[in-house]
Amino acid sequence: MTRLTAEFWVHAYLARLRFQEIPAFVVAHGDDTAGAVLIKLNTLDGQATAFQRSFDLMSGERKWVELSSGPEGEVDNAITRQRSFDPDLWVIEVEDRQGRHLLGEEGLD
C-alpha cells in the first residue's frame, strides 16, 4: 500500500478544516515526504490537547492518540520536547472553541 507524503496529508487536512470553517495553521513545517504530524487543538480557553499518530502493534493500525492535554503552556512544552528530538515533525494548530479537530473522520483517522 502506498503511503501519502506528509505534505500532501497536511494540505488535505487543512482543506477539510477550512471546509468546516475551523481555523488551523502550520506552526512547524516538517519533512515534506516522511515527517510525522502532530496536531495541537487549542480550545481558546487556556486549554489545549496535542495528538500524535501511533502504531497499534496488536491490530496493525495507525490511530491518533493524545500526547498531552491541559494548560496550553504545558502542551506547548510537550510539543517543544517532541520537536527537540524530531526536527522533521510537522505541527498543526487547530483553534476551535467546540474542540473539533476532525481526526476521527474517515480518511483522517
MOPAC internal coordinates of N, CA, C and O (Angstrom, degrees):
PM7 1SCF
backbone

  N    0.0000 0     0.00 0     0.00 0    0    0    0
  C    1.4383 1     0.00 0     0.00 0    1    0    0
  C    1.5253 1   109.15 1     0.00 0    2    1    0
  O    1.2310 1   120.11 1   -47.31 1    3    2    1
  N    1.2957 1   117.40 1   132.69 1    3    2    1
  C    1.4448 1   122.93 1   179.65 1    5    3    2
  C    1.5243 1   109.80 1   -81.72 1    6    5    3
  O    1.2310 1   120.97 1   -44.89 1    7    6    5
  N    1.3239 1   115.76 1   135.11 1    7    6    5
  C    1.4663 1   120.46 1   178.43 1    9    7    6
  C    1.5163 1   109.90 1   -97.33 1   10    9    7
  O    1.2310 1   120.92 1   -33.66 1   11   10    9
  N    1.3154 1   115.84 1   146.34 1   11   10    9
  C    1.4533 1   121.37 1   176.02 1   13   11   10
  C    1.5246 1   109.88 1   -72.50 1   14   13   11
  O    1.2310 1   120.84 1   -30.64 1   15   14   13
  N    1.3318 1   116.00 1   149.36 1   15   14   13
  C    1.4549 1   118.17 1   174.01 1   17   15   14
  C    1.5301 1   108.30 1   -71.05 1   18   17   15
  O    1.2310 1   121.13 1   -23.80 1   19   18   17
  N    1.3131 1   115.44 1   156.20 1   19   18   17
  C    1.4584 1   120.23 1   179.38 1   21   19   18
  C    1.5253 1   110.56 1   -59.94 1   22   21   19
  O    1.2310 1   120.29 1   136.17 1   23   22   21
  N    1.3132 1   117.04 1   -43.83 1   23   22   21
  C    1.4597 1   120.42 1  -178.68 1   25   23   22
  C    1.5269 1   111.68 1   -61.01 1   26   25   23
  O    1.2310 1   120.09 1   136.66 1   27   26   25
  N    1.3218 1   117.43 1   -43.34 1   27   26   25
  C    1.4646 1   121.38 1   179.13 1   29   27   26
  C    1.5266 1   110.29 1   -61.28 1   30   29   27
  O    1.2310 1   120.56 1   134.46 1   31   30   29
  N    1.3496 1   116.54 1   -45.54 1   31   30   29
  C    1.4617 1   120.87 1  -179.52 1   33   31   30
  C    1.5240 1   110.26 1   -62.34 1   34   33   31
  O    1.2310 1   120.04 1   135.68 1   35   34   33
  N    1.3222 1   117.54 1   -44.32 1   35   34   33
  C    1.4673 1   121.33 1  -179.39 1   37   35   34
  C    1.5249 1   110.44 1   -60.35 1   38   37   35
  O    1.2310 1   120.22 1   133.52 1   39   38   37
  N    1.3279 1   117.19 1   -46.48 1   39   38   37
  C    1.4630 1   119.84 1  -179.98 1   41   39   38
  C    1.5309 1   111.44 1   -63.04 1   42   41   39
  O    1.2310 1   120.02 1   140.24 1   43   42   41
  N    1.3156 1   117.56 1   -39.76 1   43   42   41
  C    1.4642 1   121.34 1   178.09 1   45   43   42
  C    1.5303 1   110.51 1   -66.00 1   46   45   43
  O    1.2310 1   120.13 1   138.55 1   47   46   45
  N    1.3219 1   117.35 1   -41.45 1   47   46   45
  C    1.4638 1   121.93 1   178.51 1   49   47   46
  C    1.5279 1   110.84 1   -62.58 1   50   49   47
  O    1.2310 1   120.46 1   132.72 1   51   50   49
  N    1.3257 1   116.72 1   -47.28 1   51   50   49
  C    1.4597 1   120.55 1   179.47 1   53   51   50
  C    1.5300 1   111.13 1   -61.53 1   54   53   51
  O    1.2310 1   120.26 1   141.52 1   55   54   53
  N    1.3348 1   117.11 1   -38.48 1   55   54   53
  C    1.4639 1   120.71 1   178.09 1   57   55   54
  C    1.5303 1   110.52 1   -64.68 1   58   57   55
  O    1.2310 1   120.39 1   138.11 1   59   58   57
  N    1.3186 1   116.86 1   -41.89 1   59   58   57
  C    1.4679 1   119.97 1   179.69 1   61   59   58
  C    1.5311 1   110.34 1   -64.82 1   62   61   59
  O    1.2310 1   120.13 1   139.95 1   63   62   61
  N    1.3145 1   117.36 1   -40.05 1   63   62   61
  C    1.4690 1   120.66 1   176.94 1   65   63   62
  C    1.5284 1   110.91 1   -64.18 1   66   65   63
  O    1.2310 1   120.37 1   136.35 1   67   66   65
  N    1.3326 1   116.89 1   -43.65 1   67   66   65
  C    1.4724 1   120.48 1   178.46 1   69   67   66
  C    1.5160 1   111.06 1   -59.31 1   70   69   67
  O    1.2310 1   120.46 1   139.92 1   71   70   69
  N    1.3326 1   116.73 1   -40.08 1   71   70   69
  C    1.4597 1   121.80 1   179.09 1   73   71   70
  C    1.5349 1   111.23 1   -59.67 1   74   73   71
  O    1.2310 1   120.44 1   146.15 1   75   74   73
  N    1.3305 1   116.77 1   -33.85 1   75   74   73
  C    1.4656 1   122.29 1   178.24 1   77   75   74
  C    1.5286 1   111.93 1   -91.26 1   78   77   75
  O    1.2310 1   120.68 1  -173.85 1   79   78   77
  N    1.3377 1   116.31 1     6.15 1   79   78   77
  C    1.4634 1   123.43 1  -179.40 1   81   79   78
  C    1.5290 1   112.06 1    57.76 1   82   81   79
  O    1.2310 1   121.44 1  -136.71 1   83   82   81
  N    1.3352 1   114.86 1    43.29 1   83   82   81
  C    1.4552 1   122.12 1   175.95 1   85   83   82
  C    1.5250 1   106.89 1  -109.13 1   86   85   83
  O    1.2310 1   119.81 1   -64.18 1   87   86   85
  N    1.3374 1   117.96 1   115.82 1   87   86   85
  C    1.4649 1   120.55 1  -178.96 1   89   87   86
  C    1.5338 1   111.70 1   -65.76 1   90   89   87
  O    1.2310 1   121.08 1   -41.74 1   91   90   89
  N    1.3266 1   115.54 1   138.26 1   91   90   89
  C    1.4627 1   121.64 1   177.12 1   93   91   90
  C    1.5171 1   108.66 1  -156.94 1   94   93   91
  O    1.2310 1   121.03 1   -26.93 1   95   94   93
  N    1.3234 1   115.63 1   153.07 1   95   94   93
  C    1.4511 1   119.99 1   178.94 1   97   95   94
  C    1.5177 1   110.14 1  -153.43 1   98   97   95
  O    1.2310 1   121.40 1   -20.79 1   99   98   97
  N    1.3246 1   114.93 1   159.21 1   99   98   97
  C    1.4623 1   122.22 1   178.88 1  101   99   98
  C    1.5226 1   108.02 1   -82.50 1  102  101   99
  O    1.2310 1   120.63 1   -60.01 1  103  102  101
  N    1.3258 1   116.40 1   119.99 1  103  102  101
  C    1.4620 1   122.47 1   177.45 1  105  103  102
  C    1.5233 1   109.73 1   -90.08 1  106  105  103
  O    1.2310 1   120.70 1   141.51 1  107  106  105
  N    1.3231 1   116.26 1   -38.49 1  107  106  105
  C    1.4662 1   121.61 1   179.02 1  109  107  106
  C    1.5176 1   108.43 1  -138.50 1  110  109  107
  O    1.2310 1   120.84 1   -54.14 1  111  110  109
  N    1.3171 1   116.00 1   125.86 1  111  110  109
  C    1.4693 1   122.20 1   179.82 1  113  111  110
  C    1.5182 1   107.83 1   -91.90 1  114  113  111
  O    1.2310 1   121.09 1   -68.69 1  115  114  113
  N    1.3258 1   115.51 1   111.31 1  115  114  113
  C    1.4499 1   120.88 1  -179.82 1  117  115  114
  C    1.5177 1   111.66 1   -87.77 1  118  117  115
  O    1.2310 1   121.22 1    15.82 1  119  118  117
  N    1.3209 1   115.26 1  -164.18 1  119  118  117
  C    1.4604 1   121.37 1   178.66 1  121  119  118
  C    1.5245 1   109.54 1   -64.26 1  122  121  119
  O    1.2310 1   120.64 1   -49.22 1  123  122  121
  N    1.3366 1   116.38 1   130.78 1  123  122  121
  C    1.4714 1   120.98 1  -176.19 1  125  123  122
  C    1.5191 1   113.24 1   -62.63 1  126  125  123
  O    1.2310 1   120.37 1   146.72 1  127  126  125
  N    1.3122 1   116.90 1   -33.28 1  127  126  125
  C    1.4513 1   119.96 1  -174.13 1  129  127  126
  C    1.5246 1   113.54 1   -92.09 1  130  129  127
  O    1.2310 1   120.46 1   128.23 1  131  130  129
  N    1.3124 1   116.72 1   -51.77 1  131  130  129
  C    1.4572 1   118.93 1  -169.73 1  133  131  130
  C    1.5247 1   114.19 1  -125.64 1  134  133  131
  O    1.2310 1   119.43 1  -166.29 1  135  134  133
  N    1.3127 1   118.70 1    13.71 1  135  134  133
  C    1.4566 1   120.09 1  -179.50 1  137  135  134
  C    1.5233 1   111.84 1   -67.08 1  138  137  135
  O    1.2310 1   121.14 1   -37.01 1  139  138  137
  N    1.3191 1   115.43 1   142.99 1  139  138  137
  C    1.4604 1   120.26 1   174.32 1  141  139  138
  C    1.5337 1   108.09 1   -74.77 1  142  141  139
  O    1.2310 1   120.55 1   -21.44 1  143  142  141
  N    1.3343 1   116.56 1   158.56 1  143  142  141
  C    1.4620 1   121.45 1  -178.04 1  145  143  142
  C    1.5251 1   108.94 1  -120.74 1  146  145  143
  O    1.2310 1   121.14 1   -48.59 1  147  146  145
  N    1.3168 1   115.43 1   131.41 1  147  146  145
  C    1.4539 1   122.30 1   175.90 1  149  147  146
  C    1.5229 1   107.44 1  -119.32 1  150  149  147
  O    1.2310 1   120.38 1   -45.77 1  151  150  149
  N    1.3254 1   116.88 1   134.23 1  151  150  149
  C    1.4637 1   122.28 1  -178.90 1  153  151  150
  C    1.5213 1   108.73 1  -110.94 1  154  153  151
  O    1.2310 1   120.94 1   -54.13 1  155  154  153
  N    1.3309 1   115.80 1   125.87 1  155  154  153
  C    1.4675 1   120.86 1   174.12 1  157  155  154
  C    1.5292 1   107.43 1  -105.98 1  158  157  155
  O    1.2310 1   121.00 1   -58.73 1  159  158  157
  N    1.3186 1   115.70 1   121.27 1  159  158  157
  C    1.4601 1   121.70 1   175.99 1  161  159  158
  C    1.5229 1   107.88 1   -99.23 1  162  161  159
  O    1.2310 1   120.76 1   -65.12 1  163  162  161
  N    1.3185 1   116.15 1   114.88 1  163  162  161
  C    1.4633 1   123.17 1   178.96 1  165  163  162
  C    1.5267 1   107.09 1  -105.16 1  166  165  163
  O    1.2310 1   120.68 1   -63.55 1  167  166  165
  N    1.3354 1   116.30 1   116.45 1  167  166  165
  C    1.4608 1   119.80 1  -178.17 1  169  167  166
  C    1.5310 1   112.08 1   -90.31 1  170  169  167
  O    1.2310 1   120.45 1  -170.74 1  171  170  169
  N    1.3194 1   116.74 1     9.26 1  171  170  169
  C    1.4663 1   123.93 1   172.84 1  173  171  170
  C    1.5256 1   113.39 1    61.24 1  174  173  171
  O    1.2310 1   120.69 1  -155.36 1  175  174  173
  N    1.3323 1   116.28 1    24.64 1  175  174  173
  C    1.4626 1   121.60 1   175.63 1  177  175  174
  C    1.5267 1   111.11 1  -126.16 1  178  177  175
  O    1.2310 1   121.18 1  -159.54 1  179  178  177
  N    1.3334 1   115.35 1    20.46 1  179  178  177
  C    1.4614 1   120.59 1  -178.17 1  181  179  178
  C    1.5126 1   113.39 1    90.56 1  182  181  179
  O    1.2310 1   120.32 1   176.59 1  183  182  181
  N    1.3259 1   116.99 1    -3.41 1  183  182  181
  C    1.4670 1   122.12 1  -179.17 1  185  183  182
  C    1.5276 1   109.94 1  -111.97 1  186  185  183
  O    1.2310 1   121.16 1   -25.80 1  187  186  185
  N    1.3153 1   115.38 1   154.20 1  187  186  185
  C    1.4618 1   120.49 1   179.05 1  189  187  186
  C    1.5233 1   109.45 1  -154.68 1  190  189  187
  O    1.2310 1   121.46 1   -16.22 1  191  190  189
  N    1.3233 1   114.81 1   163.78 1  191  190  189
  C    1.4566 1   122.53 1   175.33 1  193  191  190
  C    1.5197 1   107.79 1  -139.71 1  194  193  191
  O    1.2310 1   120.81 1   -43.08 1  195  194  193
  N    1.3247 1   116.06 1   136.92 1  195  194  193
  C    1.4596 1   121.08 1   176.16 1  197  195  194
  C    1.5258 1   108.16 1  -110.04 1  198  197  195
  O    1.2310 1   121.19 1   -44.70 1  199  198  197
  N    1.3379 1   115.34 1   135.30 1  199  198  197
  C    1.4591 1   122.25 1   179.56 1  201  199  198
  C    1.5233 1   109.52 1  -118.86 1  202  201  199
  O    1.2310 1   120.99 1   -35.68 1  203  202  201
  N    1.3264 1   115.72 1   144.32 1  203  202  201
  C    1.4609 1   120.88 1   174.54 1  205  203  202
  C    1.5172 1   109.16 1  -135.75 1  206  205  203
  O    1.2310 1   121.13 1   -21.78 1  207  206  205
  N    1.3285 1   115.44 1   158.22 1  207  206  205
  C    1.4645 1   120.19 1   177.84 1  209  207  206
  C    1.5249 1   108.36 1   -80.37 1  210  209  207
  O    1.2310 1   121.31 1   -40.01 1  211  210  209
  N    1.3129 1   115.09 1   139.99 1  211  210  209
  C    1.4474 1   121.29 1   179.61 1  213  211  210
  C    1.5220 1   108.70 1  -133.23 1  214  213  211
  O    1.2310 1   120.70 1   -31.66 1  215  214  213
  N    1.3102 1   116.26 1   148.34 1  215  214  213
  C    1.4594 1   122.06 1   178.44 1  217  215  214
  C    1.5181 1   108.16 1   -99.47 1  218  217  215
  O    1.2310 1   120.41 1   -58.25 1  219  218  217
  N    1.3180 1   116.82 1   121.75 1  219  218  217
  C    1.4603 1   122.73 1   178.43 1  221  219  218
  C    1.5252 1   108.59 1   -86.55 1  222  221  219
  O    1.2310 1   120.55 1   -69.17 1  223  222  221
  N    1.3199 1   116.55 1   110.83 1  223  222  221
  C    1.4656 1   120.94 1  -177.56 1  225  223  222
  C    1.5224 1   112.92 1   -64.69 1  226  225  223
  O    1.2310 1   120.15 1   150.05 1  227  226  225
  N    1.3248 1   117.31 1   -29.95 1  227  226  225
  C    1.4648 1   120.40 1  -178.30 1  229  227  226
  C    1.5275 1   112.07 1   -72.69 1  230  229  227
  O    1.2310 1   120.36 1   138.09 1  231  230  229
  N    1.3279 1   116.91 1   -41.91 1  231  230  229
  C    1.4602 1   119.53 1  -176.01 1  233  231  230
  C    1.5261 1   113.14 1  -100.99 1  234  233  231
  O    1.2310 1   120.49 1   162.11 1  235  234  233
  N    1.3301 1   116.67 1   -17.89 1  235  234  233
  C    1.4587 1   120.30 1  -177.13 1  237  235  234
  C    1.5219 1   113.11 1    79.49 1  238  237  235
  O    1.2310 1   120.43 1  -171.21 1  239  238  237
  N    1.3236 1   116.78 1     8.79 1  239  238  237
  C    1.4614 1   121.09 1  -177.70 1  241  239  238
  C    1.5232 1   110.93 1   -98.58 1  242  241  239
  O    1.2310 1   121.89 1   -25.39 1  243  242  241
  N    1.3102 1   113.99 1   154.61 1  243  242  241
  C    1.4627 1   120.32 1   171.65 1  245  243  242
  C    1.5167 1   106.85 1   -98.03 1  246  245  243
  O    1.2310 1   121.09 1   -40.36 1  247  246  245
  N    1.3402 1   115.52 1   139.64 1  247  246  245
  C    1.4538 1   119.21 1   179.35 1  249  247  246
  C    1.5265 1   109.31 1  -146.52 1  250  249  247
  O    1.2310 1   121.33 1   -20.57 1  251  250  249
  N    1.3263 1   115.07 1   159.43 1  251  250  249
  C    1.4565 1   121.06 1   177.86 1  253  251  250
  C    1.5168 1   108.53 1   -84.02 1  254  253  251
  O    1.2310 1   120.63 1   -49.27 1  255  254  253
  N    1.3327 1   116.41 1   130.73 1  255  254  253
  C    1.4558 1   122.18 1   177.41 1  257  255  254
  C    1.5224 1   108.96 1  -127.81 1  258  257  255
  O    1.2310 1   121.17 1   -23.52 1  259  258  257
  N    1.3222 1   115.36 1   156.48 1  259  258  257
  C    1.4540 1   120.82 1   179.80 1  261  259  258
  C    1.5249 1   109.93 1   -77.82 1  262  261  259
  O    1.2310 1   120.68 1   -54.45 1  263  262  261
  N    1.3129 1   116.30 1   125.55 1  263  262  261
  C    1.4657 1   122.36 1   175.92 1  265  263  262
  C    1.5208 1   109.70 1   -87.66 1  266  265  263
  O    1.2310 1   120.57 1   135.53 1  267  266  265
  N    1.3335 1   116.52 1   -44.47 1  267  266  265
  C    1.4525 1   122.11 1  -176.67 1  269  267  266
  C    1.5219 1   109.12 1  -157.34 1  270  269  267
  O    1.2310 1   121.04 1   -31.53 1  271  270  269
  N    1.3332 1   115.62 1   148.47 1  271  270  269
  C    1.4613 1   120.44 1   178.93 1  273  271  270
  C    1.5212 1   108.41 1  -149.30 1  274  273  271
  O    1.2310 1   120.68 1   -36.27 1  275  274  273
  N    1.3377 1   116.31 1   143.73 1  275  274  273
  C    1.4560 1   119.96 1   178.07 1  277  275  274
  C    1.5105 1   110.87 1   141.92 1  278  277  275
  O    1.2310 1   120.48 1    29.73 1  279  278  277
  N    1.3417 1   116.68 1  -150.27 1  279  278  277
  C    1.4545 1   119.43 1   178.49 1  281  279  278
  C    1.5287 1   111.09 1   -57.03 1  282  281  279
  O    1.2310 1   120.81 1   -39.39 1  283  282  281
  N    1.3181 1   116.06 1   140.61 1  283  282  281
  C    1.4637 1   120.19 1  -173.92 1  285  283  282
  C    1.5274 1   112.41 1   -55.14 1  286  285  283
  O    1.2310 1   119.64 1   140.60 1  287  286  285
  N    1.3184 1   118.28 1   -39.40 1  287  286  285
  C    1.4623 1   121.04 1   179.83 1  289  287  286
  C    1.5163 1   112.51 1   -60.60 1  290  289  287
  O    1.2310 1   120.09 1   140.37 1  291  290  289
  N    1.3296 1   117.43 1   -39.63 1  291  290  289
  C    1.4658 1   121.37 1   178.39 1  293  291  290
  C    1.5278 1   110.87 1   -67.54 1  294  293  291
  O    1.2310 1   120.50 1   140.48 1  295  294  293
  N    1.3137 1   116.65 1   -39.52 1  295  294  293
  C    1.4635 1   120.62 1   178.44 1  297  295  294
  C    1.5331 1   109.31 1   -66.08 1  298  297  295
  O    1.2310 1   120.27 1   137.88 1  299  298  297
  N    1.3343 1   117.10 1   -42.12 1  299  298  297
  C    1.4674 1   120.48 1   177.06 1  301  299  298
  C    1.5287 1   111.09 1   -60.48 1  302  301  299
  O    1.2310 1   120.09 1   141.63 1  303  302  301
  N    1.3384 1   117.43 1   -38.37 1  303  302  301
  C    1.4666 1   120.50 1   177.44 1  305  303  302
  C    1.5244 1   111.31 1   -64.46 1  306  305  303
  O    1.2310 1   120.21 1   140.00 1  307  306  305
  N    1.3221 1   117.20 1   -40.00 1  307  306  305
  C    1.4667 1   120.56 1   178.10 1  309  307  306
  C    1.5277 1   110.33 1   -63.93 1  310  309  307
  O    1.2310 1   120.41 1   140.28 1  311  310  309
  N    1.3319 1   116.82 1   -39.72 1  311  310  309
  C    1.4706 1   120.85 1   178.33 1  313  311  310
  C    1.5228 1   110.15 1   -65.79 1  314  313  311
  O    1.2310 1   120.28 1   138.06 1  315  314  313
  N    1.3229 1   117.07 1   -41.94 1  315  314  313
  C    1.4674 1   121.18 1   178.16 1  317  315  314
  C    1.5288 1   110.72 1   -60.47 1  318  317  315
  O    1.2310 1   120.26 1   138.53 1  319  318  317
  N    1.3372 1   117.11 1   -41.47 1  319  318  317
  C    1.4760 1   120.20 1   176.92 1  321  319  318
  C    1.5258 1   110.97 1   -61.55 1  322  321  319
  O    1.2310 1   120.41 1   136.70 1  323  322  321
  N    1.3372 1   116.82 1   -43.30 1  323  322  321
  C    1.4713 1   120.26 1   178.91 1  325  323  322
  C    1.5221 1   110.75 1   -61.12 1  326  325  323
  O    1.2310 1   120.77 1   136.24 1  327  326  325
  N    1.3214 1   116.13 1   -43.76 1  327  326  325
  C    1.4713 1   120.63 1  -178.84 1  329  327  326
  C    1.5237 1   111.75 1   -67.83 1  330  329  327
  O    1.2310 1   119.80 1   154.37 1  331  330  329
  N    1.3364 1   117.98 1   -25.63 1  331  330  329
  C    1.4659 1   120.37 1  -179.05 1  333  331  330
  C    1.5232 1   112.13 1   -66.82 1  334  333  331
  O    1.2310 1   119.85 1   151.30 1  335  334  333
  N    1.3273 1   117.89 1   -28.70 1  335  334  333
  C    1.4717 1   119.23 1   176.99 1  337  335  334
  C    1.5113 1   113.38 1  -112.45 1  338  337  335
  O    1.2310 1   119.61 1  -175.84 1  339  338  337
  N    1.3288 1   118.35 1     4.16 1  339  338  337
  C    1.4696 1   122.00 1   174.42 1  341  339  338
  C    1.5291 1   109.16 1  -139.84 1  342  341  339
  O    1.2310 1   120.23 1   -97.03 1  343  342  341
  N    1.3362 1   117.17 1    82.97 1  343  342  341
  C    1.4681 1   120.13 1  -178.39 1  345  343  342
  C    1.5287 1   113.63 1   -67.23 1  346  345  343
  O    1.2310 1   119.93 1   166.76 1  347  346  345
  N    1.3279 1   117.75 1   -13.24 1  347  346  345
  C    1.4649 1   121.68 1   179.57 1  349  347  346
  C    1.5271 1   112.60 1   -88.53 1  350  349  347
  O    1.2310 1   120.16 1  -175.56 1  351  350  349
  N    1.3204 1   117.30 1     4.44 1  351  350  349
  C    1.4625 1   123.26 1  -175.41 1  353  351  350
  C    1.5288 1   112.00 1   -73.59 1  354  353  351
  O    1.2310 1   121.15 1   -49.10 1  355  354  353
  N    1.3303 1   115.40 1   130.90 1  355  354  353
  C    1.4652 1   122.09 1   170.82 1  357  355  354
  C    1.5267 1   107.14 1   -86.99 1  358  357  355
  O    1.2310 1   120.32 1   -38.30 1  359  358  357
  N    1.3306 1   116.99 1   141.70 1  359  358  357
  C    1.4610 1   121.16 1   172.70 1  361  359  358
  C    1.5265 1   107.35 1  -127.47 1  362  361  359
  O    1.2310 1   121.16 1   -58.21 1  363  362  361
  N    1.3212 1   115.39 1   121.79 1  363  362  361
  C    1.4594 1   122.63 1   178.51 1  365  363  362
  C    1.5214 1   107.42 1  -112.97 1  366  365  363
  O    1.2310 1   120.00 1   -52.90 1  367  366  365
  N    1.3337 1   117.61 1   127.10 1  367  366  365
  C    1.4594 1   120.71 1   176.56 1  369  367  366
  C    1.5255 1   109.16 1  -103.64 1  370  369  367
  O    1.2310 1   121.46 1   -54.61 1  371  370  369
  N    1.3187 1   114.81 1   125.39 1  371  370  369
  C    1.4590 1   123.28 1   177.68 1  373  371  370
  C    1.5258 1   106.70 1  -108.18 1  374  373  371
  O    1.2310 1   120.47 1   -50.05 1  375  374  373
  N    1.3215 1   116.71 1   129.95 1  375  374  373
  C    1.4604 1   120.86 1   179.53 1  377  375  374
  C    1.5280 1   109.22 1  -114.19 1  378  377  375
  O    1.2310 1   121.11 1   -67.76 1  379  378  377
  N    1.3334 1   115.49 1   112.24 1  379  378  377
  C    1.4589 1   119.14 1  -179.11 1  381  379  378
  C    1.5226 1   109.89 1  -153.82 1  382  381  379
  O    1.2310 1   120.92 1   -61.03 1  383  382  381
  N    1.3229 1   115.85 1   118.97 1  383  382  381
  C    1.4670 1   120.98 1  -179.58 1  385  383  382
  C    1.5279 1   111.77 1   -62.61 1  386  385  383
  O    1.2310 1   120.00 1   152.89 1  387  386  385
  N    1.3253 1   117.61 1   -27.11 1  387  386  385
  C    1.4667 1   121.84 1  -179.38 1  389  387  386
  C    1.5292 1   112.44 1   -84.17 1  390  389  387
  O    1.2310 1   120.19 1   174.21 1  391  390  389
  N    1.3207 1   117.25 1    -5.79 1  391  390  389
  C    1.4611 1   120.71 1   178.22 1  393  391  390
  C    1.5202 1   114.38 1    79.21 1  394  393  391
  O    1.2310 1   120.26 1  -159.03 1  395  394  393
  N    1.3455 1   117.11 1    20.97 1  395  394  393
  C    1.4686 1   119.52 1  -179.45 1  397  395  394
  C    1.5326 1   109.61 1   -82.19 1  398  397  395
  O    1.2310 1   121.15 1   -44.98 1  399  398  397
  N    1.3276 1   115.40 1   135.02 1  399  398  397
  C    1.4648 1   120.91 1   175.82 1  401  399  398
  C    1.5160 1   112.07 1  -134.66 1  402  401  399
  O    1.2310 1   119.64 1   166.41 1  403  402  401
  N    1.3013 1   118.29 1   -13.59 1  403  402  401
  C    1.4744 1   125.95 1   174.93 1  405  403  402
  C    1.5343 1   114.06 1    67.43 1  406  405  403
  O    1.2310 1   119.05 1  -172.03 1  407  406  405
  N    1.3107 1   119.41 1     7.97 1  407  406  405
  C    1.4690 1   120.73 1  -175.98 1  409  407  406
  C    1.5153 1   113.55 1   -65.98 1  410  409  407
  O    1.2310 1   119.57 1   158.44 1  411  410  409
  N    1.3153 1   118.43 1   -21.56 1  411  410  409
  C    1.4565 1   121.51 1   179.12 1  413  411  410
  C    1.5207 1   113.77 1   -85.29 1  414  413  411
  O    1.2310 1   120.02 1   175.32 1  415  414  413
  N    1.3373 1   117.56 1    -4.68 1  415  414  413
  C    1.4642 1   120.63 1  -178.70 1  417  415  414
  C    1.5230 1   111.36 1   -76.20 1  418  417  415
  O    1.2310 1   121.69 1   -27.67 1  419  418  417
  N    1.3283 1   114.37 1   152.33 1  419  418  417
  C    1.4566 1   120.60 1   179.24 1  421  419  418
  C    1.5261 1   110.33 1   -56.12 1  422  421  419
  O    1.2310 1   120.82 1   -44.40 1  423  422  421
  N    1.3080 1   116.04 1   135.60 1  423  422  421
  C    1.4517 1   122.02 1  -179.13 1  425  423  422
  C    1.5160 1   113.01 1    91.65 1  426  425  423
  O    1.2310 1   120.19 1   160.55 1  427  426  425
  N    1.3234 1   117.25 1   -19.45 1  427  426  425
  C    1.4634 1   121.30 1   177.16 1  429  427  426
  C    1.5139 1   111.29 1  -111.26 1  430  429  427
  O    1.2310 1   120.88 1   160.14 1  431  430  429
  N    1.3284 1   115.91 1   -19.86 1  431  430  429
  C    1.4562 1   120.09 1  -177.34 1  433  431  430
  C    1.5023 1   113.19 1   -73.47 1  434  433  431
  O    1.2310 1   120.10 1   180.00 1  435  434  433

